[in-house]
Amino acid sequence: MVQNEDGRLKARALEVIPNGLYGHLSVKMQSPRTPQYYKRAKGAYLWDYDDNQYIDYLCAFGPNLFGYGHDEIDAAYIEQLREIDTATGPSVRMVELAEAYADQVSHCDWTMFCKNGTDATTMALMTARAYREKRKILIATGAYHGATKWCTPMPEGTVTEDHAHHIYYEYNNAQSLRRAVEEAGDDLAGVFATPFKHEVIHPQQLPDEEYARTARQLCDEKDALLILDDVRAGFRLDRDCSWEKIGVRPDLSSWGKTLANGHPLSCLMGSDRAREAAGKIFVTGSFWFGAAAMAAGLKTLELIRTTDYIERTIMLGDRLRDGLEQVSKETGIIIDQTGPSQMPLIMINDDDGNRNMPACVAFCDGLLDHGVFFHPFHNMFITPAMSEDDIDRTIDGCHAVAKKLPSIPMPEVAL
Ligand SMILES: Cc1ncc(COP(=O)(O)O)c(C=O)c1O
């Protein structure tokens, strides 16, 4: 793997961008060889500025649902862009897309569009508070709901008052949720949940049905709103809201990432129960009503409805999971795989079952030489644009790196 231009870009960026980059795309906690800048993306692949090609298991941290640069979706985007995009008012695409989501997502009677997942979760929080003019918001400890002052995982730039009315509970623990509801007393506005536990480093957990049903029941008893944060998992687990299969319908759901296959679009969906409250809050943004991303969203939804993309991502994810189990058996390296196979968290554990962070970083670093981009501690994503051959090449790369791992000097890790 050649690495000259990316290094030069990182150095230039350090001069003009704080820390060279910020937020979740920053590679500062990965190996120093991890490319930071990319010049091309198509299908399942990324190319860096040194012309190295990677099978990309991050999928832009989620937005790449059908493959980068999807011809039909991009054509819809470009056609709309030529007609009208950001303007003094929205286009008919906004009404069409809200109608389409009301048809597609069982709990959805209305939609409010925005640009980032954080906009959508923030609108959910405000709607829940506006609903009965209550303040307390229940959040699972460690859950990520975005990066603004009420939810950013880092304290810098925030004050404790930003979290003054948050009460934390343990994900998948109905007892803990009950205790948090009791603590909120008569002031409970809403309960946030992610479709499954998908925070960094920790093993992912599928939702416990009793926990999900308890969340619904407690919100009904207390006349508070249940919010499902589907920003990361939305349309990857189901063609409906992610808890539909377990029979739990939220009042509000926040969406983003996949909605327009990489074009900037997110939204809050809600049921009639929350409609009046959603109508009271003042929320907006200069770019929220742009028609091009909505046209891409309509085409993406058409593909969600008419293709076997979920079944294919599960098949590919299972193939990877089975292959890595075999690698683990053959090399003795403990590869811990958790979560749905189409959104796997893949990490290296030591013999005591603890995360071996240096080994995770070294593993991903080694895979770069095999043209595979893995993340050392964030869940990854499978796209149907990957081929069976991509998966098999990945497994072969993992085998080669795992075999070498005990003899590689371990990197220093700042986690
Ligand atoms: C569950 C969840 N909620 C909210 C967000 C925030 O989305 P965005 O980065 O688009 O603001 C994310 C982003 O990763 C997420 O995973």
The ligand as an SDF file (V2000), in Angstrom:
LIG
                    3D

 16 16  0  0  0  0  0  0  0  0999 V2000
  -28.3120    6.4210   16.4100 C   0  0  0  0  0  0  0  0  0  0  0  0
  -27.8420    7.7300   15.8650 C   0  0  0  0  0  0  0  0  0  0  0  0
  -28.5430    8.8340   16.1330 N   0  0  0  0  0  0  0  0  0  0  0  0
  -28.1730   10.0380   15.6610 C   0  0  0  0  0  0  0  0  0  0  0  0
  -27.0290   10.1690   14.8900 C   0  0  0  0  0  0  0  0  0  0  0  0
  -26.6270   11.5220   14.3810 C   0  0  0  0  0  0  0  0  0  0  0  0
  -26.7190   11.5740   12.9950 O   0  0  0  0  0  0  0  0  0  0  0  0
  -25.9170   12.6760   12.1670 P   0  0  0  0  0  0  0  0  0  0  0  0
  -24.4650   12.3290   12.2760 O   0  0  0  0  0  0  0  0  0  0  0  0
  -26.4380   12.5520   10.7800 O   0  0  0  0  0  0  0  0  0  0  0  0
  -26.2290   13.9970   12.7990 O   0  0  0  0  0  0  0  0  0  0  0  0
  -26.2690    9.0460   14.5790 C   0  0  0  0  0  0  0  0  0  0  0  0
  -25.0530    9.1610   13.7950 C   0  0  0  0  0  0  0  0  0  0  0  0
  -24.2280    8.2840   13.7290 O   0  0  0  0  0  0  0  0  0  0  0  0
  -26.6750    7.7920   15.0980 C   0  0  0  0  0  0  0  0  0  0  0  0
  -25.9720    6.6830   14.8420 O   0  0  0  0  0  0  0  0  0  0  0  0
  1  2  1  0
  2  3  1  0
  2 15  2  0
  3  4  2  0
  4  5  1  0
  5  6  1  0
  5 12  2  0
  6  7  1  0
  7  8  1  0
  8  9  2  0
  8 10  1  0
  8 11  1  0
 12 13  1  0
 12 15  1  0
 13 14  2  0
 15 16  1  0
M  END
$$$$
